[in-house]
Amino acid sequence: MPSNASSGRAKTTPAPGDRRPATDADQADRSADSSRPEVVFLGTGTSVGVPAIGCDCPVCRSSDPKNKRTRCAIVFRLPDGDLLVDTPPDLRTQLLREDIGLIHAIMFTHEHADHLFGLDDVRLFPFRLHAPVPIYCQQQVDERIRKSFDYAFSDRVETHPGSKPRLELRRITHDRFEALGVPVTPIPMLHGPHFEVLGFRIGDFAYCTDTNGIPDASMELLQGLDTLVIGALRYKPHPTHFTVDQAIEVSSELSPKRTLLTHIGHDLDHGPTNESLPPGIELAYDGLRVPLVGL
């Protein structure tokens, strides 16, 4: 790890366009009680998922449903709508599995394929939002979206409604911003030697996947957490991801009430790994729901 890195709800007034009128369809889609915000883990797996194609290791062949890990994403279920973090290739399957029928806005941690390439699955949502889907992302993610999904930004006349995604890209930096009526704090992090990525903090919940270095200034933004979610790929060292032991070290320094490990490879068997972890630290799993406090 680099030397400068370490191992009651109050609403604010949203910026123009951050709120959208509620519809009857919204209420029908909300399986979560809007008075009790929560976070839903859509996926907790590494970039190839678990089981990995062609692998016959014990975890990939496990019958434990908590060892079935789709690619990483979460949804903040907020009073004003559902805020998705990342669009993995498994997105359609994840949303159907969790009975989430509408996404109101998206924010991205970074531009890697396992966090981005399910973006076309949001093509249905503008029909019911009656507006493009707001997307909060940094410049490099914006550029990757415009390149990889260039058809979404074509001037060509649509042959029919929904023939291309309707996306509204909103550039973010390291500064706090607002989405769906709540303040969001970006957490700048390192993801190996070539990539800078973002974690996000909403209330007392922080999501910090895909990192192997959290600068001191970012550690300050993670003080006083109820729940820390942090990537922990495996026990063996990796050039771009925290190991389990490194994630435990970060958790020990921050002392959140609860730490959940995500972006998990097939080296970690859910049950035995949990039994070996320190108190207050556990593996997340697909479908896990966690209360969101501190808004």
Sequence and secondary structure as in RCSB ss.txt:
>XXXX:A:sequence
MPSNASSGRAKTTPAPGDRRPATDADQADRSADSSRPEVVFLGTGTSVGVPAIGCDCPVCRSSDPKNKRTRCAIV
FRLPDGDLLVDTPPDLRTQLLREDIGLIHAIMFTHEHADHLFGLDDVRLFPFRLHAPVPIYCQQQVDERIRKSFD
YAFSDRVETHPGSKPRLELRRITHDRFEALGVPVTPIPMLHGPHFEVLGFRIGDFAYCTDTNGIPDASMELLQGL
DTLVIGALRYKPHPTHFTVDQAIEVSSELSPKRTLLTHIGHDLDHGPTNESLPPGIELAYDGLRVPLVGL
>XXXX:A:secstr
  TTB          TTS     HHHHHH  S TTS EEEEEE B TT BS TT  STTTT   GGG B B EEE
EEETTEEEEE   TTHHHHHHHTT     EEE S   HHHHTTGGGGGGHHHHHTS EEEEE HHHHHHHHHHTG
GGG  S  SSTTSS  EEEEE  SS EEETTEEEEEEEEE SSS EEEEEEETTEEEE S SB BHHHHHHTTT 
SEEEEE   SS  SSS  HHHHHHHHHHH  SEEEEESB TT  HHHHHHHS TTEEE  TT EEE    
